[in-house]
Structure formats: C-alpha cells, structure tokens
C-alpha cells in the first residue's frame, strides 16, 4: 500500500464498495459508441464503435481513488486510453475551457479542460488487470484521480467540449463544482466566486 497521506477526512475501508446512481446498464457492443462533440476544432463530431475504441493504444496508471463519502481506495491499477490521446484524435477548438462527460441514463459530470487532461487521467477499460466489472463502469469509465470520485464517470458515452462551464448531474444537486479532495471541496455551499456557475 502507498505511504502517501490521505486527503483530509478520508479513510481506507475494509471492503471496496461500488457506489453509483441508478441501475447498472446492460452493455450491447453492436449498439455502443463513444462520441466527442460540441466545440471541436472542425465543428464536426467524432465517433468510435466499441471495436474501434477498444483497439486504441492503452496506457496504465496507479493512483488512489477518493470518494466523497469519505473513503479512499489506495493504489488502484487502471488501464485504458489517456484523455490526452483522445483529445489529439478529436481536437477541441482553442476557445474550449471545460468538458461535460456524459454517461448512460443522461448522467453527467463537468470539469475544467486542464483537469480532464491532467496526468494519470484516462478512459479506463481495465481495473486491476481485468476488464472493468459492470458495477465499476464496464465497458468504459473516466478516471480522474485528483478529484473526488463522482467526477470519474462510469459507463461513459460522450465527451462534450464547452466554451463555458456548466454543472453536471451531482453538481446541480449540491455537490461542489470543482471537487478537489485535498481542499475537501464536497458541497456547493463551500464554493467561493470562481468555483463555478450559479446553481439553478
């Protein structure tokens, strides 16, 4: 286990719970695709079928995973496609400042473009050397180790490039817009000017 300190208020649990909102979606490979759209450099849309996406070069990372419910999973092993590589394939317009990550059932999470492109951020297909389990986001989830876990969207289906910030699913329901665990940015009432657009 890593000897790195935990963010304030976090602990390592005895078990490793899988938390998510709503049911676990059924994966249908022939109907699945990943889209990148919004303010792309070309103003067009990019799309990968599951075989196309699964054939992209993979990278691996080991990082702690911090859940807003106060547990941390240390030294999680992930592999998948780096967000930096995806953005090279689907370049954003220079005016893009944020992304919205969309998942099954309309779930979403917003983040700054520089958070999306930070070191160790990837679109994961594997955890612990195995394909993701359905409850952990199979076939594809975002992993953003330096933010609270709700930003690491499970069952990803689309990336939308934005030229202004817009709150996602939990951010509209009272979670902090930025979600930095080292600053304990858990809830919207903790926000200061510049942390995000107004609620409502």
Number of C-alpha atoms within 10 A of each C-alpha: 8 9 7 9 7 18 16 11 13 19 16 13 12 8 7 10 11 10 12 13 10 9 9 16 13 11 12 10 11 9 8 14 17 19 18 24 21 21 20 21 16 13 12 11 14 17 14 14 15 17 12 11 17 15 10 14 10 16 15 17 19 15 18 18 20 27 20 21 14 17 20 22 20 19 16 15 16 24 23 24 22 25 21 17 16 16 14 9 11 19 19 24 16 10 13 19 16 20 25 22 26 24 21 17 13 10 18 23 22 26 24 19 18 11 17 24 17 16 15 21 24 29 25 29 23 22 19 12 11 11 17 19 14 16 15 20 24 21 24 28 23 26 27 27 24 21 22 24 23 24 25 25 25 29 24 24 22 19 20 19 24 23 16 13 20 19 22 20 15 19 23 16 13 13 21 22 30 24 24 18 22 15 10 18 20 22 17 21 10 12 16 8 7 9 15 19 12 12 12 6
